[in-house]
Amino acid sequence: GNSVTQMEGPVTLSEEAFLTINCTYTATGYPSLFWYVQYPGEGLQLLLKATKADDKGSNKGFEATYRKETTSFHLEKGSVQVSDSAVYFCALRVGNDMRFGAGTRLTVKP
Amino acid sequence: NAGVTQTPKFRILKIGQSMTLQCTQDMNHNYMYWYRQDPGMGLKLIYYSVGAGITDKGEVPNGYNVSRSTTEDFPLRLELAAPSQTSVYFCANQKGTTDTQYFGPGTRLTVL
């Protein structure tokens, strides 16, 4: 079946620190991969996506590369800000089947 | 444009009561989805629709029903509420098969 496993949190970093949130997947077909962000009291917003192997998604300083050989889609940011504090979800889609990871809560302290 | 809107924002139900969670979109997207998010967990797909008049089960459909009589509306019905249905419910839409999903703000439901 299709599933996503992501690094459990919470993650607490100081401002300007480097961020990595690990995400691995299993899929029966050829998935598209996503990172969504959820701010308190809001719905999920798409952060970035990649639709085929070796694609790199990027947005707002965040990046993730679709690695088929390691079935991974790790999220990275070189210098986090307090405003990046949120819950981050890795997700995959195969056809109409959309699967989400459990989410990783990130807190960035000044 | 409002995007994807959900009502109500919060609701408390007693065991055995029924209710309908409303979801409306003004984006004219064909695909619509209902998810539930339990504390500390990712989202799980309850039902989805690929267009008006067409619905299908997702990963966790038991205890729920949906209808899609128009492109705009995709209500989720709980007939006999149970404590296990305490969750945050999100509606989402999507234009086409490979496009991004856009989420509503959610409905927080508590069943006591």
Boltz contact constraints between the chains, C-beta under 6 A:
constraints:
  - contact:
      token1: [A, 42]
      token2: [B, 105]
      max_distance: 6.0
  - contact:
      token1: [A, 43]
      token2: [B, 90]
      max_distance: 6.0
  - contact:
      token1: [A, 43]
      token2: [B, 103]
      max_distance: 6.0
  - contact:
      token1: [A, 43]
      token2: [B, 104]
      max_distance: 6.0
  - contact:
      token1: [A, 43]
      token2: [B, 105]
      max_distance: 6.0
  - contact:
      token1: [A, 43]
      token2: [B, 106]
      max_distance: 6.0
  - contact:
      token1: [A, 44]
      token2: [B, 103]
      max_distance: 6.0
  - contact:
      token1: [A, 46]
      token2: [B, 100]
      max_distance: 6.0
  - contact:
      token1: [A, 89]
      token2: [B, 42]
      max_distance: 6.0
  - contact:
      token1: [A, 98]
      token2: [B, 45]
      max_distance: 6.0
  - contact:
      token1: [A, 100]
      token2: [B, 42]
      max_distance: 6.0
  - contact:
      token1: [A, 100]
      token2: [B, 43]
      max_distance: 6.0
  - contact:
      token1: [A, 101]
      token2: [B, 42]
      max_distance: 6.0
  - contact:
      token1: [A, 102]
      token2: [B, 41]
      max_distance: 6.0
  - contact:
      token1: [A, 102]
      token2: [B, 42]
      max_distance: 6.0
  - contact:
      token1: [A, 103]
      token2: [B, 42]
      max_distance: 6.0
